[in-house]
């Protein structure tokens, strides 16, 4: 598939996907469909241990297309938007939103569905939907669980825009870095994950997501089950343990 609204850059064990819909990377239905198609296409590519989502220019994304929220159109928009958010939330390898500008509305929700947000000091976040008479569906569904009810309601009900530091205090942003050091800091953050086994990253994320759906005692049982039945049948679990005992670096097979 030829992509009109996204750009790709493959790096060692990492794929960077850049939203490129100038001037502010509005997430139209077509943009989101391209993102969904690509994410599904590369999900089983063993070359990649991390996916990084970026935005071209001054905005990561200023949000969804307002015209697609109108009667007769909004159901299609909700479907593709929901599919993209759920795909990112449950994506089998780590996902990182690298935000170096505006990240508002649907763009903020999509970034928040990634496992981590790395933001420069000039990044801005917010859910302004309430000010035009609608609500942010993914934020309403997930922000209370991710950031606490009070922070979620603050974001959703006010429509305010927050700087990166404030978003970090709420738990939305994992790390705030200087603008001039953004790329270097991002590379360092990503390298913490790409150094690990892809198959073990997948199993660890799967276990953590599954545990959030269960009561604590059931969560422990489920994680133990995943450890026994999935993790210990991989070559990399054995390799990692043996490498530690041998006092050497593991040689991952990603199997």
Phi and psi in degrees as a GROMACS rama.xvg file:
@    title "Ramachandran Plot"
@    xaxis  label "Phi"
@    yaxis  label "Psi"
@TYPE xy
-87.5357  127.293  UNK-2
-97.4703  127.764  UNK-3
-92.8936  -29.2537  UNK-4
-116.652  3.34098  UNK-5
-136.651  149.917  UNK-6
-118.758  149.684  UNK-7
-119.916  144.061  UNK-8
-143.162  115.318  UNK-9
-87.9047  131.558  UNK-10
-126.755  169.733  UNK-11
-53.9107  114.521  UNK-12
61.8687  22.3058  UNK-13
-150.207  142.484  UNK-14
-121.246  123.174  UNK-15
-97.3411  125.79  UNK-16
-114.289  120.809  UNK-17
-111.948  123.168  UNK-18
-71.9851  127.624  UNK-19
-135.087  77.0001  UNK-20
-131.462  77.5559  UNK-21
-62.5967  155.374  UNK-22
-89.508  -19.2559  UNK-23
-129.787  23.1838  UNK-24
56.1873  49.0047  UNK-25
-60.9699  136.531  UNK-26
-89.4812  80.3553  UNK-27
-71.4839  169.388  UNK-28
-57.2536  -38.9068  UNK-29
-67.9402  -38.8155  UNK-30
-61.8158  -46.4469  UNK-31
-66.3531  -36.4408  UNK-32
-63.7233  -39.2615  UNK-33
-63.4519  -42.3427  UNK-34
-62.9613  -43.2939  UNK-35
-61.9469  -46.7122  UNK-36
-59.1103  -46.9314  UNK-37
-66.1214  -45.9426  UNK-38
-60.0953  -40.3305  UNK-39
-68.2384  -38.7792  UNK-40
-63.6813  -38.3139  UNK-41
-98.3699  1.7079  UNK-42
-60.991  -30.3697  UNK-43
-104.308  11.8009  UNK-44
-75.9754  113.748  UNK-45
-70.0685  -9.43475  UNK-46
-70.3663  -24.0054  UNK-47
-107.385  129.611  UNK-48
-108.981  -14.4032  UNK-49
-146.088  144.216  UNK-50
-115.308  129.866  UNK-51
-112.617  128.458  UNK-52
-106.276  127.046  UNK-53
-124.374  171.86  UNK-54
-127.881  133.929  UNK-55
-76.8858  134.273  UNK-56
85.3588  -148.067  UNK-57
-80.5979  -8.62579  UNK-58
-131.581  137.826  UNK-59
-67.2075  -52.6591  UNK-60
-169.833  131.174  UNK-61
-85.6278  4.33328  UNK-62
124.665  -174.033  UNK-63
-79.7991  169.093  UNK-64
-77.034  113.414  UNK-65
-58.4231  -35.8859  UNK-66
-62.5835  -24.0583  UNK-67
-83.2038  -1.11814  UNK-68
-89.9266  -8.68428  UNK-69
-74.0008  158.552  UNK-70
-53.2623  140.445  UNK-71
90.8273  -14.3673  UNK-72
-125.446  -25.4883  UNK-73
-67.8309  -26.605  UNK-74
-67.0281  -40.5833  UNK-75
-63.6795  -41.6263  UNK-76
-62.4847  -45.1798  UNK-77
-61.653  -37.7724  UNK-78
-64.9074  -51.6657  UNK-79
-69.7093  -36.2712  UNK-80
-64.5148  -44.5211  UNK-81
-62.8904  -38.9154  UNK-82
-63.0764  -42.8916  UNK-83
-65.0685  -45.5897  UNK-84
-62.931  -42.9824  UNK-85
-69.3779  -36.2226  UNK-86
-61.2827  -44.0971  UNK-87
-68.6411  -42.5831  UNK-88
-59.9259  -37.0041  UNK-89
-107.694  13.0465  UNK-90
-59.256  141.293  UNK-91
-75.8156  -18.4141  UNK-92
-117.364  162.487  UNK-93
-59.3776  142.484  UNK-94
-122.834  137.856  UNK-95
-131.32  125.005  UNK-96
-91.3375  119.188  UNK-97
-101.11  101.177  UNK-98
-107.045  118.671  UNK-99
-128.133  38.092  UNK-100
176.172  -148.337  UNK-101
-69.9902  137.299  UNK-102
-143.02  90.2385  UNK-103
-126.751  157.259  UNK-104
57.1091  -131.896  UNK-105
-58.5142  -30.2564  UNK-106
-64.041  -40.9054  UNK-107
-64.4678  -41.1354  UNK-108
-64.9624  -44.1253  UNK-109
-63.1067  -44.4863  UNK-110
-60.1268  -40.6696  UNK-111
-68.3191  -21.9768  UNK-112
-77.0938  -12.6139  UNK-113
-71.4975  161.746  UNK-114
-67.9142  -33.1388  UNK-115
-142.117  150.32  UNK-116
-120.121  122.174  UNK-117
-103.774  125.708  UNK-118
-125.355  142.18  UNK-119
-80.4483  166.639  UNK-120
-64.6224  -18.5454  UNK-121
-93.1852  0.698825  UNK-122
-68.8265  148.257  UNK-123
-131.861  140.342  UNK-124
-130.346  149.16  UNK-125
174.137  162.07  UNK-126
-122.145  86.387  UNK-127
-82.229  7.33252  UNK-128
-55.4912  -38.0132  UNK-129
-57.8452  -28.0052  UNK-130
-79.3366  -11.8303  UNK-131
-114.436  18.4506  UNK-132
84.3912  16.8432  UNK-133
-130.54  -178.142  UNK-134
-126.028  154.812  UNK-135
-87.6763  107.689  UNK-136
-63.2829  -46.3757  UNK-137
-66.6595  -37.426  UNK-138
-63.6997  -43.6741  UNK-139
-63.1963  -35.681  UNK-140
-77.6257  -33.8014  UNK-141
-122.554  -22.7805  UNK-142
-66.0629  -35.2171  UNK-143
-62.0254  -41.2343  UNK-144
-68.6111  -31.7375  UNK-145
-85.1392  -39.5381  UNK-146
-122.907  1.71871  UNK-147
91.5265  148.388  UNK-148
-62.4279  -43.3182  UNK-149
-62.2987  -45.1993  UNK-150
-65.2684  -40.9302  UNK-151
-60.936  -45.7248  UNK-152
-66.9206  -36.5513  UNK-153
-57.6067  -48.6625  UNK-154
-65.6984  -46.2906  UNK-155
-76.5201  -41.7379  UNK-156
-85.6069  -22.8543  UNK-157
-86.8952  -35.8445  UNK-158
73.9651  11.0136  UNK-159
-70.3409  159.692  UNK-160
-107.348  132.611  UNK-161
-114.672  141.892  UNK-162
-75.9988  172.92  UNK-163
-62.5158  -37.8893  UNK-164
-63.3594  -45.8053  UNK-165
-63.8248  -40.7688  UNK-166
-63.5779  -34.7694  UNK-167
-66.8298  -39.8827  UNK-168
-63.9233  -30.158  UNK-169
-79.1159  -12.467  UNK-170
97.5578  -0.893342  UNK-171
-73.2177  -41.5307  UNK-172
-100.888  130.616  UNK-173
-78.6726  -36.1179  UNK-174
-152.816  134.892  UNK-175
-108.304  129.818  UNK-176
-130.899  156.337  UNK-177
-61.4437  147.428  UNK-178
-57.215  -44.9705  UNK-179
-67.6965  -21.9753  UNK-180
-105.535  11.5713  UNK-181
-58.097  -51.5832  UNK-182
-63.7632  -42.4543  UNK-183
-64.5787  -43.725  UNK-184
-65.9534  -38.6066  UNK-185
-61.9012  -46.0324  UNK-186
-59.2694  -41.8365  UNK-187
-65.4219  -39.1776  UNK-188
-65.3498  -45.4026  UNK-189
-64.7664  -37.9215  UNK-190
-61.0025  -24.647  UNK-191
-62.8253  -25.6166  UNK-192
-99.9963  -39.0347  UNK-193
-67.0527  -16.5916  UNK-194
-74.3422  -11.2326  UNK-195
-101.325  166.377  UNK-196
-67.489  132.944  UNK-197
-60.9226  -45.59  UNK-198
-66.8031  -35.0638  UNK-199
-74.2366  -36.4651  UNK-200
-56.2874  -45.6711  UNK-201
-60.87  -46.1795  UNK-202
-67.2508  -40.7722  UNK-203
-63.172  -43.013  UNK-204
-67.3413  -41.7905  UNK-205
-58.8974  -43.4866  UNK-206
-64.5198  -42.8079  UNK-207
-64.967  -43.4853  UNK-208
-63.8493  -43.5044  UNK-209
-63.202  -38.4295  UNK-210
-64.2976  -32.3291  UNK-211
-66.9274  -18.0605  UNK-212
-88.6924  -4.68617  UNK-213
-122.163  161.151  UNK-214
-69.0559  155.187  UNK-215
-51.5795  -45.9755  UNK-216
-65.7416  -39.6467  UNK-217
-70.217  -34.1857  UNK-218
-62.2817  -42.8977  UNK-219
-61.27  -43.7557  UNK-220
-61.4976  -43.5216  UNK-221
-65.8689  -43.2061  UNK-222
-64.6215  -40.2977  UNK-223
-60.4786  -39.5794  UNK-224
-63.6358  -44.0464  UNK-225
-63.6759  -41.3892  UNK-226
-58.587  -48.2706  UNK-227
-69.2399  -48.4583  UNK-228
-89.5893  -25.1692  UNK-229
-112.739  -54.8856  UNK-230
-62.2333  -50.1847  UNK-231
-77.3669  0.226184  UNK-232
-95.8386  1.69324  UNK-233
-91.4158  151.584  UNK-234
-68.4642  -34.3851  UNK-235
-72.3667  -29.6558  UNK-236
-63.2372  -45.0438  UNK-237
-66.3048  -42.4865  UNK-238
-62.3591  -43.914  UNK-239
-62.8309  -43.3134  UNK-240
-65.9472  -44.0947  UNK-241
-66.5713  -38.3939  UNK-242
-62.1322  -39.628  UNK-243
-61.7065  -45.008  UNK-244
-65.8552  -33.096  UNK-245
-84.6174  -3.39596  UNK-246
58.0031  50.2551  UNK-247
-139.317  167.236  UNK-248
-75.8367  138.857  UNK-249
-70.4042  149.452  UNK-250
-111.104  96.7882  UNK-251
-70.9083  137.905  UNK-252
-100.148  -11.1333  UNK-253
55.3099  39.2305  UNK-254
